[in-house]
Amino acid sequence: MRAAWYERQGPARDVLAVGEMDEPQPLAGEVRIGIAVSGVNPGDVKKRQDSFGIGMAYPRVVPHSDGAGTVDAVGAGVSREWVGRRVWCYGAQSYRPFGTAAEYTVVPVRQAVLLPESVPFEQGACLGIPGITAHRAVHVAGSVEGLTVLVQGGAGAVGACAVQLAHCAGARVIATCRSETDKQIVLRAGADASLLTDGTLVERIRELAPKGVDHIVEVAFAANINTDVAVLAQGGSIAAYATNAPAPEIPFWQLVFINARIFCVGSDDVPAEAKLEATRAINQALEAGWPGLEIAERFPLDDIARAHEFVEHPTKAGRTVVTI
């Protein structure tokens, strides 16, 4: 089968190869998926770059954790009824060497999620890491029904998912973004209000939420922590899934005075039951008419290096996918 892989870390054009390799076979409790579309996440790029200094966990890595396609084989203990089902998958390359940048991949059956018939494969390939991260970031502090939720960076992949999932959970959603174009993205995702990030942001959030916001989904913890503290309600919470600086300073006493709670969210290590809850909520949103995420660029498998480079240096907003 055709697949992409790397056997050392470094720049995309230097280390990514495309060629033939043996098809993977499903073990007990697993399904094999004929991949139609593979999603490229920033985390996939960072693994290939060794941004976190972890090194090569496996001699060869087929990248990408997210994808969508059709189940064509099952391992022992898995019902044959899975064969032929359209699915999206997550975690294919989370603590595993074999991701979705290939004609076939194998995942535990719990990581294969039925894809609604109305949803195209390329949309399914975008759901895993952003959707699970967003759902956990929205719900990690408890129910948001009836609460005011602020989503920082609402036009990004995780941000747009968070806006939609918080909206579906009954929250009032305020989202921030950087441009007028981005404002339309967050409003389509279900935000009740969309605000540009400028020098008046704190005042405008306070106008919309005079008593403070109850929960914040945060994409740039270091850059935004002072804004977050300024608008957070007493006993409010912040769920951060990314930061613009690895060792941020925090206004400790201000956080103490409002009894704030801070949660750090990483999609790979979200509890298993929370992942399943996220997949159900994502599918419910899709079935209710949510169109999903914007697709910025599509690349064929042979151009996977260009796909990674586009994720590193995007020229427009939206997700990047590789068609198999």
MIVEXKE-853559 format. One line per field, with one value per residue (C-alpha): residue number from 1; residue in three letters; x, y, z. Coordinates in pm, 1 decimal, always signed. Each point is the difference from the previous one (the first is absolute). Example, Ala and Ser with C-alpha at 12.3 -4.5 7.8 and 13.67 -1.06 7.14 Angstrom:
resi = c(1  2)
resn = c(ala  ser)
c1 = c(+1230.0  +137.0)
c2 = c(-450.0  +344.0)
c3 = c(+780.0  -66.0)
***
This chain:
resi = c(1  2  3  4  5  6  7  8  9  10  11  12  13  14  15  16  17  18  19  20  21  22  23  24  25  26  27  28  29  30  31  32  33  34  35  36  37  38  39  40  41  42  43  44  45  46  47  48  49  50  51  52  53  54  55  56  57  58  59  60  61  62  63  64  65  66  67  68  69  70  71  72  73  74  75  76  77  78  79  80  81  82  83  84  85  86  87  88  89  90  91  92  93  94  95  96  97  98  99  100  101  102  103  104  105  106  107  108  109  110  111  112  113  114  115  116  117  118  119  120  121  122  123  124  125  126  127  128  129  130  131  132  133  134  135  136  137  138  139  140  141  142  143  144  145  146  147  148  149  150  151  152  153  154  155  156  157  158  159  160  161  162  163  164  165  166  167  168  169  170  171  172  173  174  175  176  177  178  179  180  181  182  183  184  185  186  187  188  189  190  191  192  193  194  195  196  197  198  199  200  201  202  203  204  205  206  207  208  209  210  211  212  213  214  215  216  217  218  219  220  221  222  223  224  225  226  227  228  229  230  231  232  233  234  235  236  237  238  239  240  241  242  243  244  245  246  247  248  249  250  251  252  253  254  255  256  257  258  259  260  261  262  263  264  265  266  267  268  269  270  271  272  273  274  275  276  277  278  279  280  281  282  283  284  285  286  287  288  289  290  291  292  293  294  295  296  297  298  299  300  301  302  303  304  305  306  307  308  309  310  311  312  313  314  315  316  317  318  319  320  321  322  323  324)
resn = c(met  arg  ala  ala  trp  tyr  glu  arg  gln  gly  pro  ala  arg  asp  val  leu  ala  val  gly  glu  met  asp  glu  pro  gln  pro  leu  ala  gly  glu  val  arg  ile  gly  ile  ala  val  ser  gly  val  asn  pro  gly  asp  val  lys  lys  arg  gln  asp  ser  phe  gly  ile  gly  met  ala  tyr  pro  arg  val  val  pro  his  ser  asp  gly  ala  gly  thr  val  asp  ala  val  gly  ala  gly  val  ser  arg  glu  trp  val  gly  arg  arg  val  trp  cys  tyr  gly  ala  gln  ser  tyr  arg  pro  phe  gly  thr  ala  ala  glu  tyr  thr  val  val  pro  val  arg  gln  ala  val  leu  leu  pro  glu  ser  val  pro  phe  glu  gln  gly  ala  cys  leu  gly  ile  pro  gly  ile  thr  ala  his  arg  ala  val  his  val  ala  gly  ser  val  glu  gly  leu  thr  val  leu  val  gln  gly  gly  ala  gly  ala  val  gly  ala  cys  ala  val  gln  leu  ala  his  cys  ala  gly  ala  arg  val  ile  ala  thr  cys  arg  ser  glu  thr  asp  lys  gln  ile  val  leu  arg  ala  gly  ala  asp  ala  ser  leu  leu  thr  asp  gly  thr  leu  val  glu  arg  ile  arg  glu  leu  ala  pro  lys  gly  val  asp  his  ile  val  glu  val  ala  phe  ala  ala  asn  ile  asn  thr  asp  val  ala  val  leu  ala  gln  gly  gly  ser  ile  ala  ala  tyr  ala  thr  asn  ala  pro  ala  pro  glu  ile  pro  phe  trp  gln  leu  val  phe  ile  asn  ala  arg  ile  phe  cys  val  gly  ser  asp  asp  val  pro  ala  glu  ala  lys  leu  glu  ala  thr  arg  ala  ile  asn  gln  ala  leu  glu  ala  gly  trp  pro  gly  leu  glu  ile  ala  glu  arg  phe  pro  leu  asp  asp  ile  ala  arg  ala  his  glu  phe  val  glu  his  pro  thr  lys  ala  gly  arg  thr  val  val  thr  ile)
c1 = c(+0.0  +100.2  +99.7  +205.3  +250.1  +308.7  +287.6  +168.1  -127.7  +62.5  -132.7  -291.1  +178.1  +306.3  -163.7  -342.3  -2.4  -283.8  +10.0  -123.0  -23.6  -190.0  -363.9  -63.7  -214.1  -251.3  +71.0  -260.3  -233.8  +112.5  -143.8  +180.7  -110.8  +50.0  +95.3  -162.9  +127.3  +266.7  -11.6  +318.8  +15.5  +264.6  +88.4  +86.5  +238.8  +155.5  +62.7  +177.2  +205.4  +71.9  -124.2  -40.1  +338.5  -146.9  +185.2  -106.3  -222.2  -5.5  +248.0  -254.5  -302.5  -293.2  -129.6  -342.7  -241.1  -328.0  -163.1  -316.9  -89.2  -168.7  +61.8  +114.8  +122.4  -38.2  +204.5  -108.2  -285.2  -133.9  -334.4  +13.1  -278.8  +273.2  +119.6  -122.4  -82.6  +105.2  +200.6  +221.6  +282.4  +217.8  +325.3  +135.0  +349.7  -40.7  +246.8  -3.3  +229.7  -258.2  -213.7  -242.4  +239.2  -41.2  -252.6  -82.4  +33.6  -95.6  -153.8  -176.0  -370.3  -86.5  +199.1  -208.8  -312.3  -290.0  -2.2  -349.0  -93.9  -43.2  +354.3  +282.4  +317.8  +214.4  -208.8  +24.7  +378.7  -0.5  -194.4  +227.0  +258.7  -183.4  -338.6  +117.4  +222.3  -284.7  -256.5  +230.6  +92.5  -367.6  -110.1  +304.7  -124.8  -357.2  -324.2  -13.8  -376.0  -129.7  +353.5  +199.4  +299.4  +280.0  +187.7  +331.5  +101.4  -342.7  +84.4  +267.2  -77.1  -28.0  -159.2  -276.0  -73.8  -10.8  -243.0  -233.3  +22.1  -51.9  -297.0  -148.0  +49.6  -217.3  +263.7  +1.3  +315.5  +226.7  +286.9  +305.5  +175.2  +249.3  -185.6  -341.5  +27.1  +65.7  -305.2  -219.4  +158.6  -77.4  -353.1  -63.6  +135.2  -272.2  +148.1  -245.8  +258.2  +326.7  +264.0  +322.4  +311.7  +102.5  +66.0  -366.9  -60.9  -30.3  -252.4  -213.2  -1.8  -101.8  -285.9  -125.8  +63.3  -16.3  +31.5  +290.6  +30.5  -35.3  +241.1  +274.7  +136.5  +353.0  +230.2  +281.2  +32.3  +307.4  -125.9  -353.5  +23.9  -29.2  -307.7  -146.3  +46.6  -152.7  -325.7  -30.8  -284.1  +54.2  +63.0  +39.0  +222.8  +253.3  +70.3  +323.4  +95.7  +288.5  +232.9  +210.3  +284.1  +110.5  +62.6  -266.1  -15.1  -338.0  -165.0  -19.6  -170.0  -264.6  -82.1  -13.0  -230.6  -260.4  +49.2  +77.5  +50.5  +249.3  -8.9  +260.5  -143.1  +196.8  -207.3  +218.1  -48.3  -363.2  -172.5  -141.0  -361.3  +36.5  +122.1  -307.3  -224.1  +174.5  -57.8  -368.7  -34.2  +188.6  -222.0  -312.3  +112.6  +63.6  -334.8  -170.2  +142.3  +339.4  +204.0  +327.2  +333.8  +128.9  +236.3  +289.0  +201.2  -5.5  +316.6  +53.1  +206.8  +301.0  +2.3  -11.6  +314.3  -178.2  -299.5  +224.7  +162.9  -341.7  -93.1  +328.2  -55.9  -369.9  -110.0  -368.0  -216.1  -136.8  +102.3  +252.9  -78.1  +182.6  -205.8  +104.3)
c2 = c(+0.0  +365.0  +181.3  +290.9  -33.9  +139.9  -184.0  +308.4  +339.4  +327.5  +224.6  -148.5  -14.3  -162.3  -280.5  -84.7  -285.7  -144.0  -356.0  -356.4  -192.9  -301.8  +43.8  -3.3  -283.9  +54.8  -175.4  -101.9  +289.6  +202.1  +107.9  +80.3  +310.8  +70.6  +364.9  +247.2  +319.9  +62.9  +310.6  +194.5  +152.4  +235.1  -278.7  -230.3  +261.6  +55.5  -374.3  -9.7  +307.9  -136.8  +330.2  -150.4  -174.7  -348.1  -154.0  -296.0  -228.7  -252.8  -82.9  +99.5  +227.8  +25.7  +342.4  +148.7  -103.0  +95.4  -140.3  -130.1  -285.9  -339.3  -302.1  -293.0  -256.0  -77.6  -182.2  -273.3  +97.2  +274.7  -48.2  -47.3  +258.7  +265.2  -96.1  +255.6  +269.3  +360.2  +122.0  +275.3  -94.8  +165.3  -86.2  -215.9  +133.9  +73.5  -229.2  -207.5  +8.3  -43.3  +303.8  +86.3  +122.7  -331.0  -194.6  -204.1  +47.7  -207.7  +132.9  -146.5  -24.9  +257.6  +256.1  -52.3  +215.9  -34.1  +291.0  +131.6  -68.2  +370.9  +85.1  -23.8  -191.8  +314.2  +147.2  -321.5  +13.2  +335.0  -100.2  -204.2  +214.2  +334.7  -141.5  -204.7  +283.3  +249.0  -219.3  -63.1  +369.0  +96.5  -262.2  -67.5  +230.3  -132.6  +74.2  +329.5  +1.5  +348.8  +139.0  +256.5  -153.5  +203.0  -174.8  +169.2  -54.1  -117.9  -19.8  -267.5  -370.3  -65.4  +339.8  -49.7  -347.1  +145.2  +271.0  -257.4  -251.4  +266.8  +132.9  -350.6  -47.3  +301.3  +263.3  +362.8  +25.0  +299.6  -59.6  +208.1  +12.2  +205.0  +114.3  +72.0  -319.9  -196.1  +159.7  -163.0  -338.6  +17.9  +125.3  -292.7  -229.8  +121.3  +292.5  +244.9  +278.3  +38.3  +253.1  +109.4  -17.1  +362.6  +246.2  +21.8  -374.6  -9.5  +283.4  -158.6  -338.4  +169.3  +172.8  -336.4  -175.8  +258.4  -272.4  -163.1  -305.6  -337.0  -204.4  +75.9  -226.3  +126.3  -39.4  +238.2  -25.2  +221.5  +276.4  +8.8  -80.0  +364.3  +50.8  -326.1  +101.3  +341.3  -148.3  -324.9  -30.0  -97.4  -375.0  -7.1  -237.3  +3.2  -302.9  +54.8  -232.3  +206.5  +286.3  +242.0  -24.9  -322.3  +154.5  +268.0  +236.8  +12.3  +266.3  -237.9  +219.2  +123.9  -363.0  -74.0  +293.2  -129.4  -366.2  -87.0  -354.2  -79.1  -320.4  -111.4  -209.2  -230.1  -206.5  -315.9  -49.4  +98.2  -276.7  -273.8  +58.0  +373.2  -81.7  -214.2  +278.8  +239.1  -225.4  -24.6  +376.9  +66.8  -237.4  +148.7  +344.9  -124.6  -175.8  +317.6  +192.7  +130.6  +18.7  -70.1  +169.8  +210.0  -184.2  +226.1  -230.9  -351.9  -183.4  -343.7  -252.1  +55.5  +365.2  -72.5  +209.5  +304.0  -74.8  +9.0  +321.0  +159.0  -86.7  +155.6  +316.6  +28.6  +264.2  -29.3  -125.1  -352.7  -363.7  -180.0  -346.7  -262.8  -202.6  -362.0)
c3 = c(+0.0  -40.0  +316.8  +130.3  +284.5  +167.0  +168.7  +143.7  +108.6  -176.9  -280.5  -193.9  -337.0  +156.8  +196.2  -146.5  -251.1  -208.1  -132.0  +34.2  +325.9  +131.0  +90.0  +376.5  +137.8  +281.7  +328.3  +256.9  +76.0  -301.1  -334.6  -321.0  -186.5  -367.7  +37.8  -237.8  +162.9  +265.0  +219.3  +80.1  +347.7  +141.4  +242.7  -291.3  -132.0  +343.9  +42.2  -335.4  +95.1  +351.0  +141.7  +347.5  +8.6  +40.0  -293.0  -212.7  +205.3  -287.6  -278.8  -265.8  +43.1  -237.9  +107.3  +80.4  +272.7  -169.9  -311.2  -161.3  -228.5  -12.0  +222.3  -213.5  +256.2  +370.4  +259.4  +238.8  +228.7  -228.9  -173.7  -376.5  -15.3  +12.7  -348.6  -253.5  +254.6  -62.2  +299.6  +129.6  +230.8  +261.5  +175.9  -282.5  +68.9  +370.4  +181.4  -319.7  -304.5  -274.8  -83.7  -278.7  -271.8  -180.4  -203.1  +312.3  +372.8  +302.4  +323.2  +303.8  -81.4  +270.4  -202.7  -313.5  +2.0  -241.4  -245.1  -76.8  -362.0  -73.1  +113.5  -258.7  +78.5  -10.0  +282.0  +196.4  -28.7  +183.7  +310.8  +226.5  +176.4  -35.0  +100.0  +297.8  +124.0  -35.2  +174.0  +293.7  +21.3  +8.2  +254.6  +219.7  +278.8  -11.5  -179.3  -189.9  -45.7  +74.6  +47.2  -197.7  -178.0  -159.4  -281.4  -75.6  -362.3  -108.6  -370.7  +40.5  -29.4  +374.7  +55.8  -257.8  +138.8  +351.7  -109.5  -155.0  +285.1  +268.4  -197.7  -28.0  +376.2  +75.6  +71.4  -105.4  -210.7  -51.0  -242.1  -83.8  -336.6  -197.7  -313.9  -147.3  -203.8  +318.6  +161.7  -262.6  +72.4  +372.0  -57.6  -237.6  +271.5  +237.6  +196.1  +153.3  -29.2  -187.9  +106.9  -163.3  +216.1  +45.5  +279.8  +99.2  +31.6  +381.2  +5.3  -273.3  +173.4  +325.7  -182.4  -120.7  +333.6  +283.8  +265.8  -180.1  -221.6  +167.3  -209.1  -253.2  -273.5  -57.4  -302.6  +103.0  +377.4  +41.2  -227.1  +135.3  +370.6  +111.1  -218.4  +128.2  +364.2  -68.0  -133.4  +200.1  +250.9  +362.5  +6.9  -376.6  -194.2  -282.9  -220.6  -192.4  -284.8  -141.5  +84.6  -198.5  +255.2  +171.4  +345.5  +48.3  +296.0  +173.4  +219.2  +294.9  +259.8  -241.0  -75.8  +373.1  +73.0  -247.2  +98.3  -359.7  -122.6  -277.0  -204.3  -253.3  -283.3  -231.7  -243.4  +2.9  +373.5  +43.0  +201.9  -221.4  +105.1  -67.4  -350.5  -61.1  +131.6  -239.0  -302.0  +83.6  +39.6  -323.9  -197.5  +157.4  -110.8  -354.0  -16.4  +122.3  -294.7  +110.2  -323.6  +181.0  -56.8  -287.1  -236.8  -97.7  -227.9  -140.3  -101.3  -160.7  +195.6  -226.0  +114.3  +372.4  +57.8  -146.4  +223.8  +307.9  -118.9  -47.6  +358.7  +113.9  -205.7  -91.5  -246.6  +89.3  +283.4  +10.2  +19.6  -217.0  -131.6  -204.6  -245.5  -29.1)
***
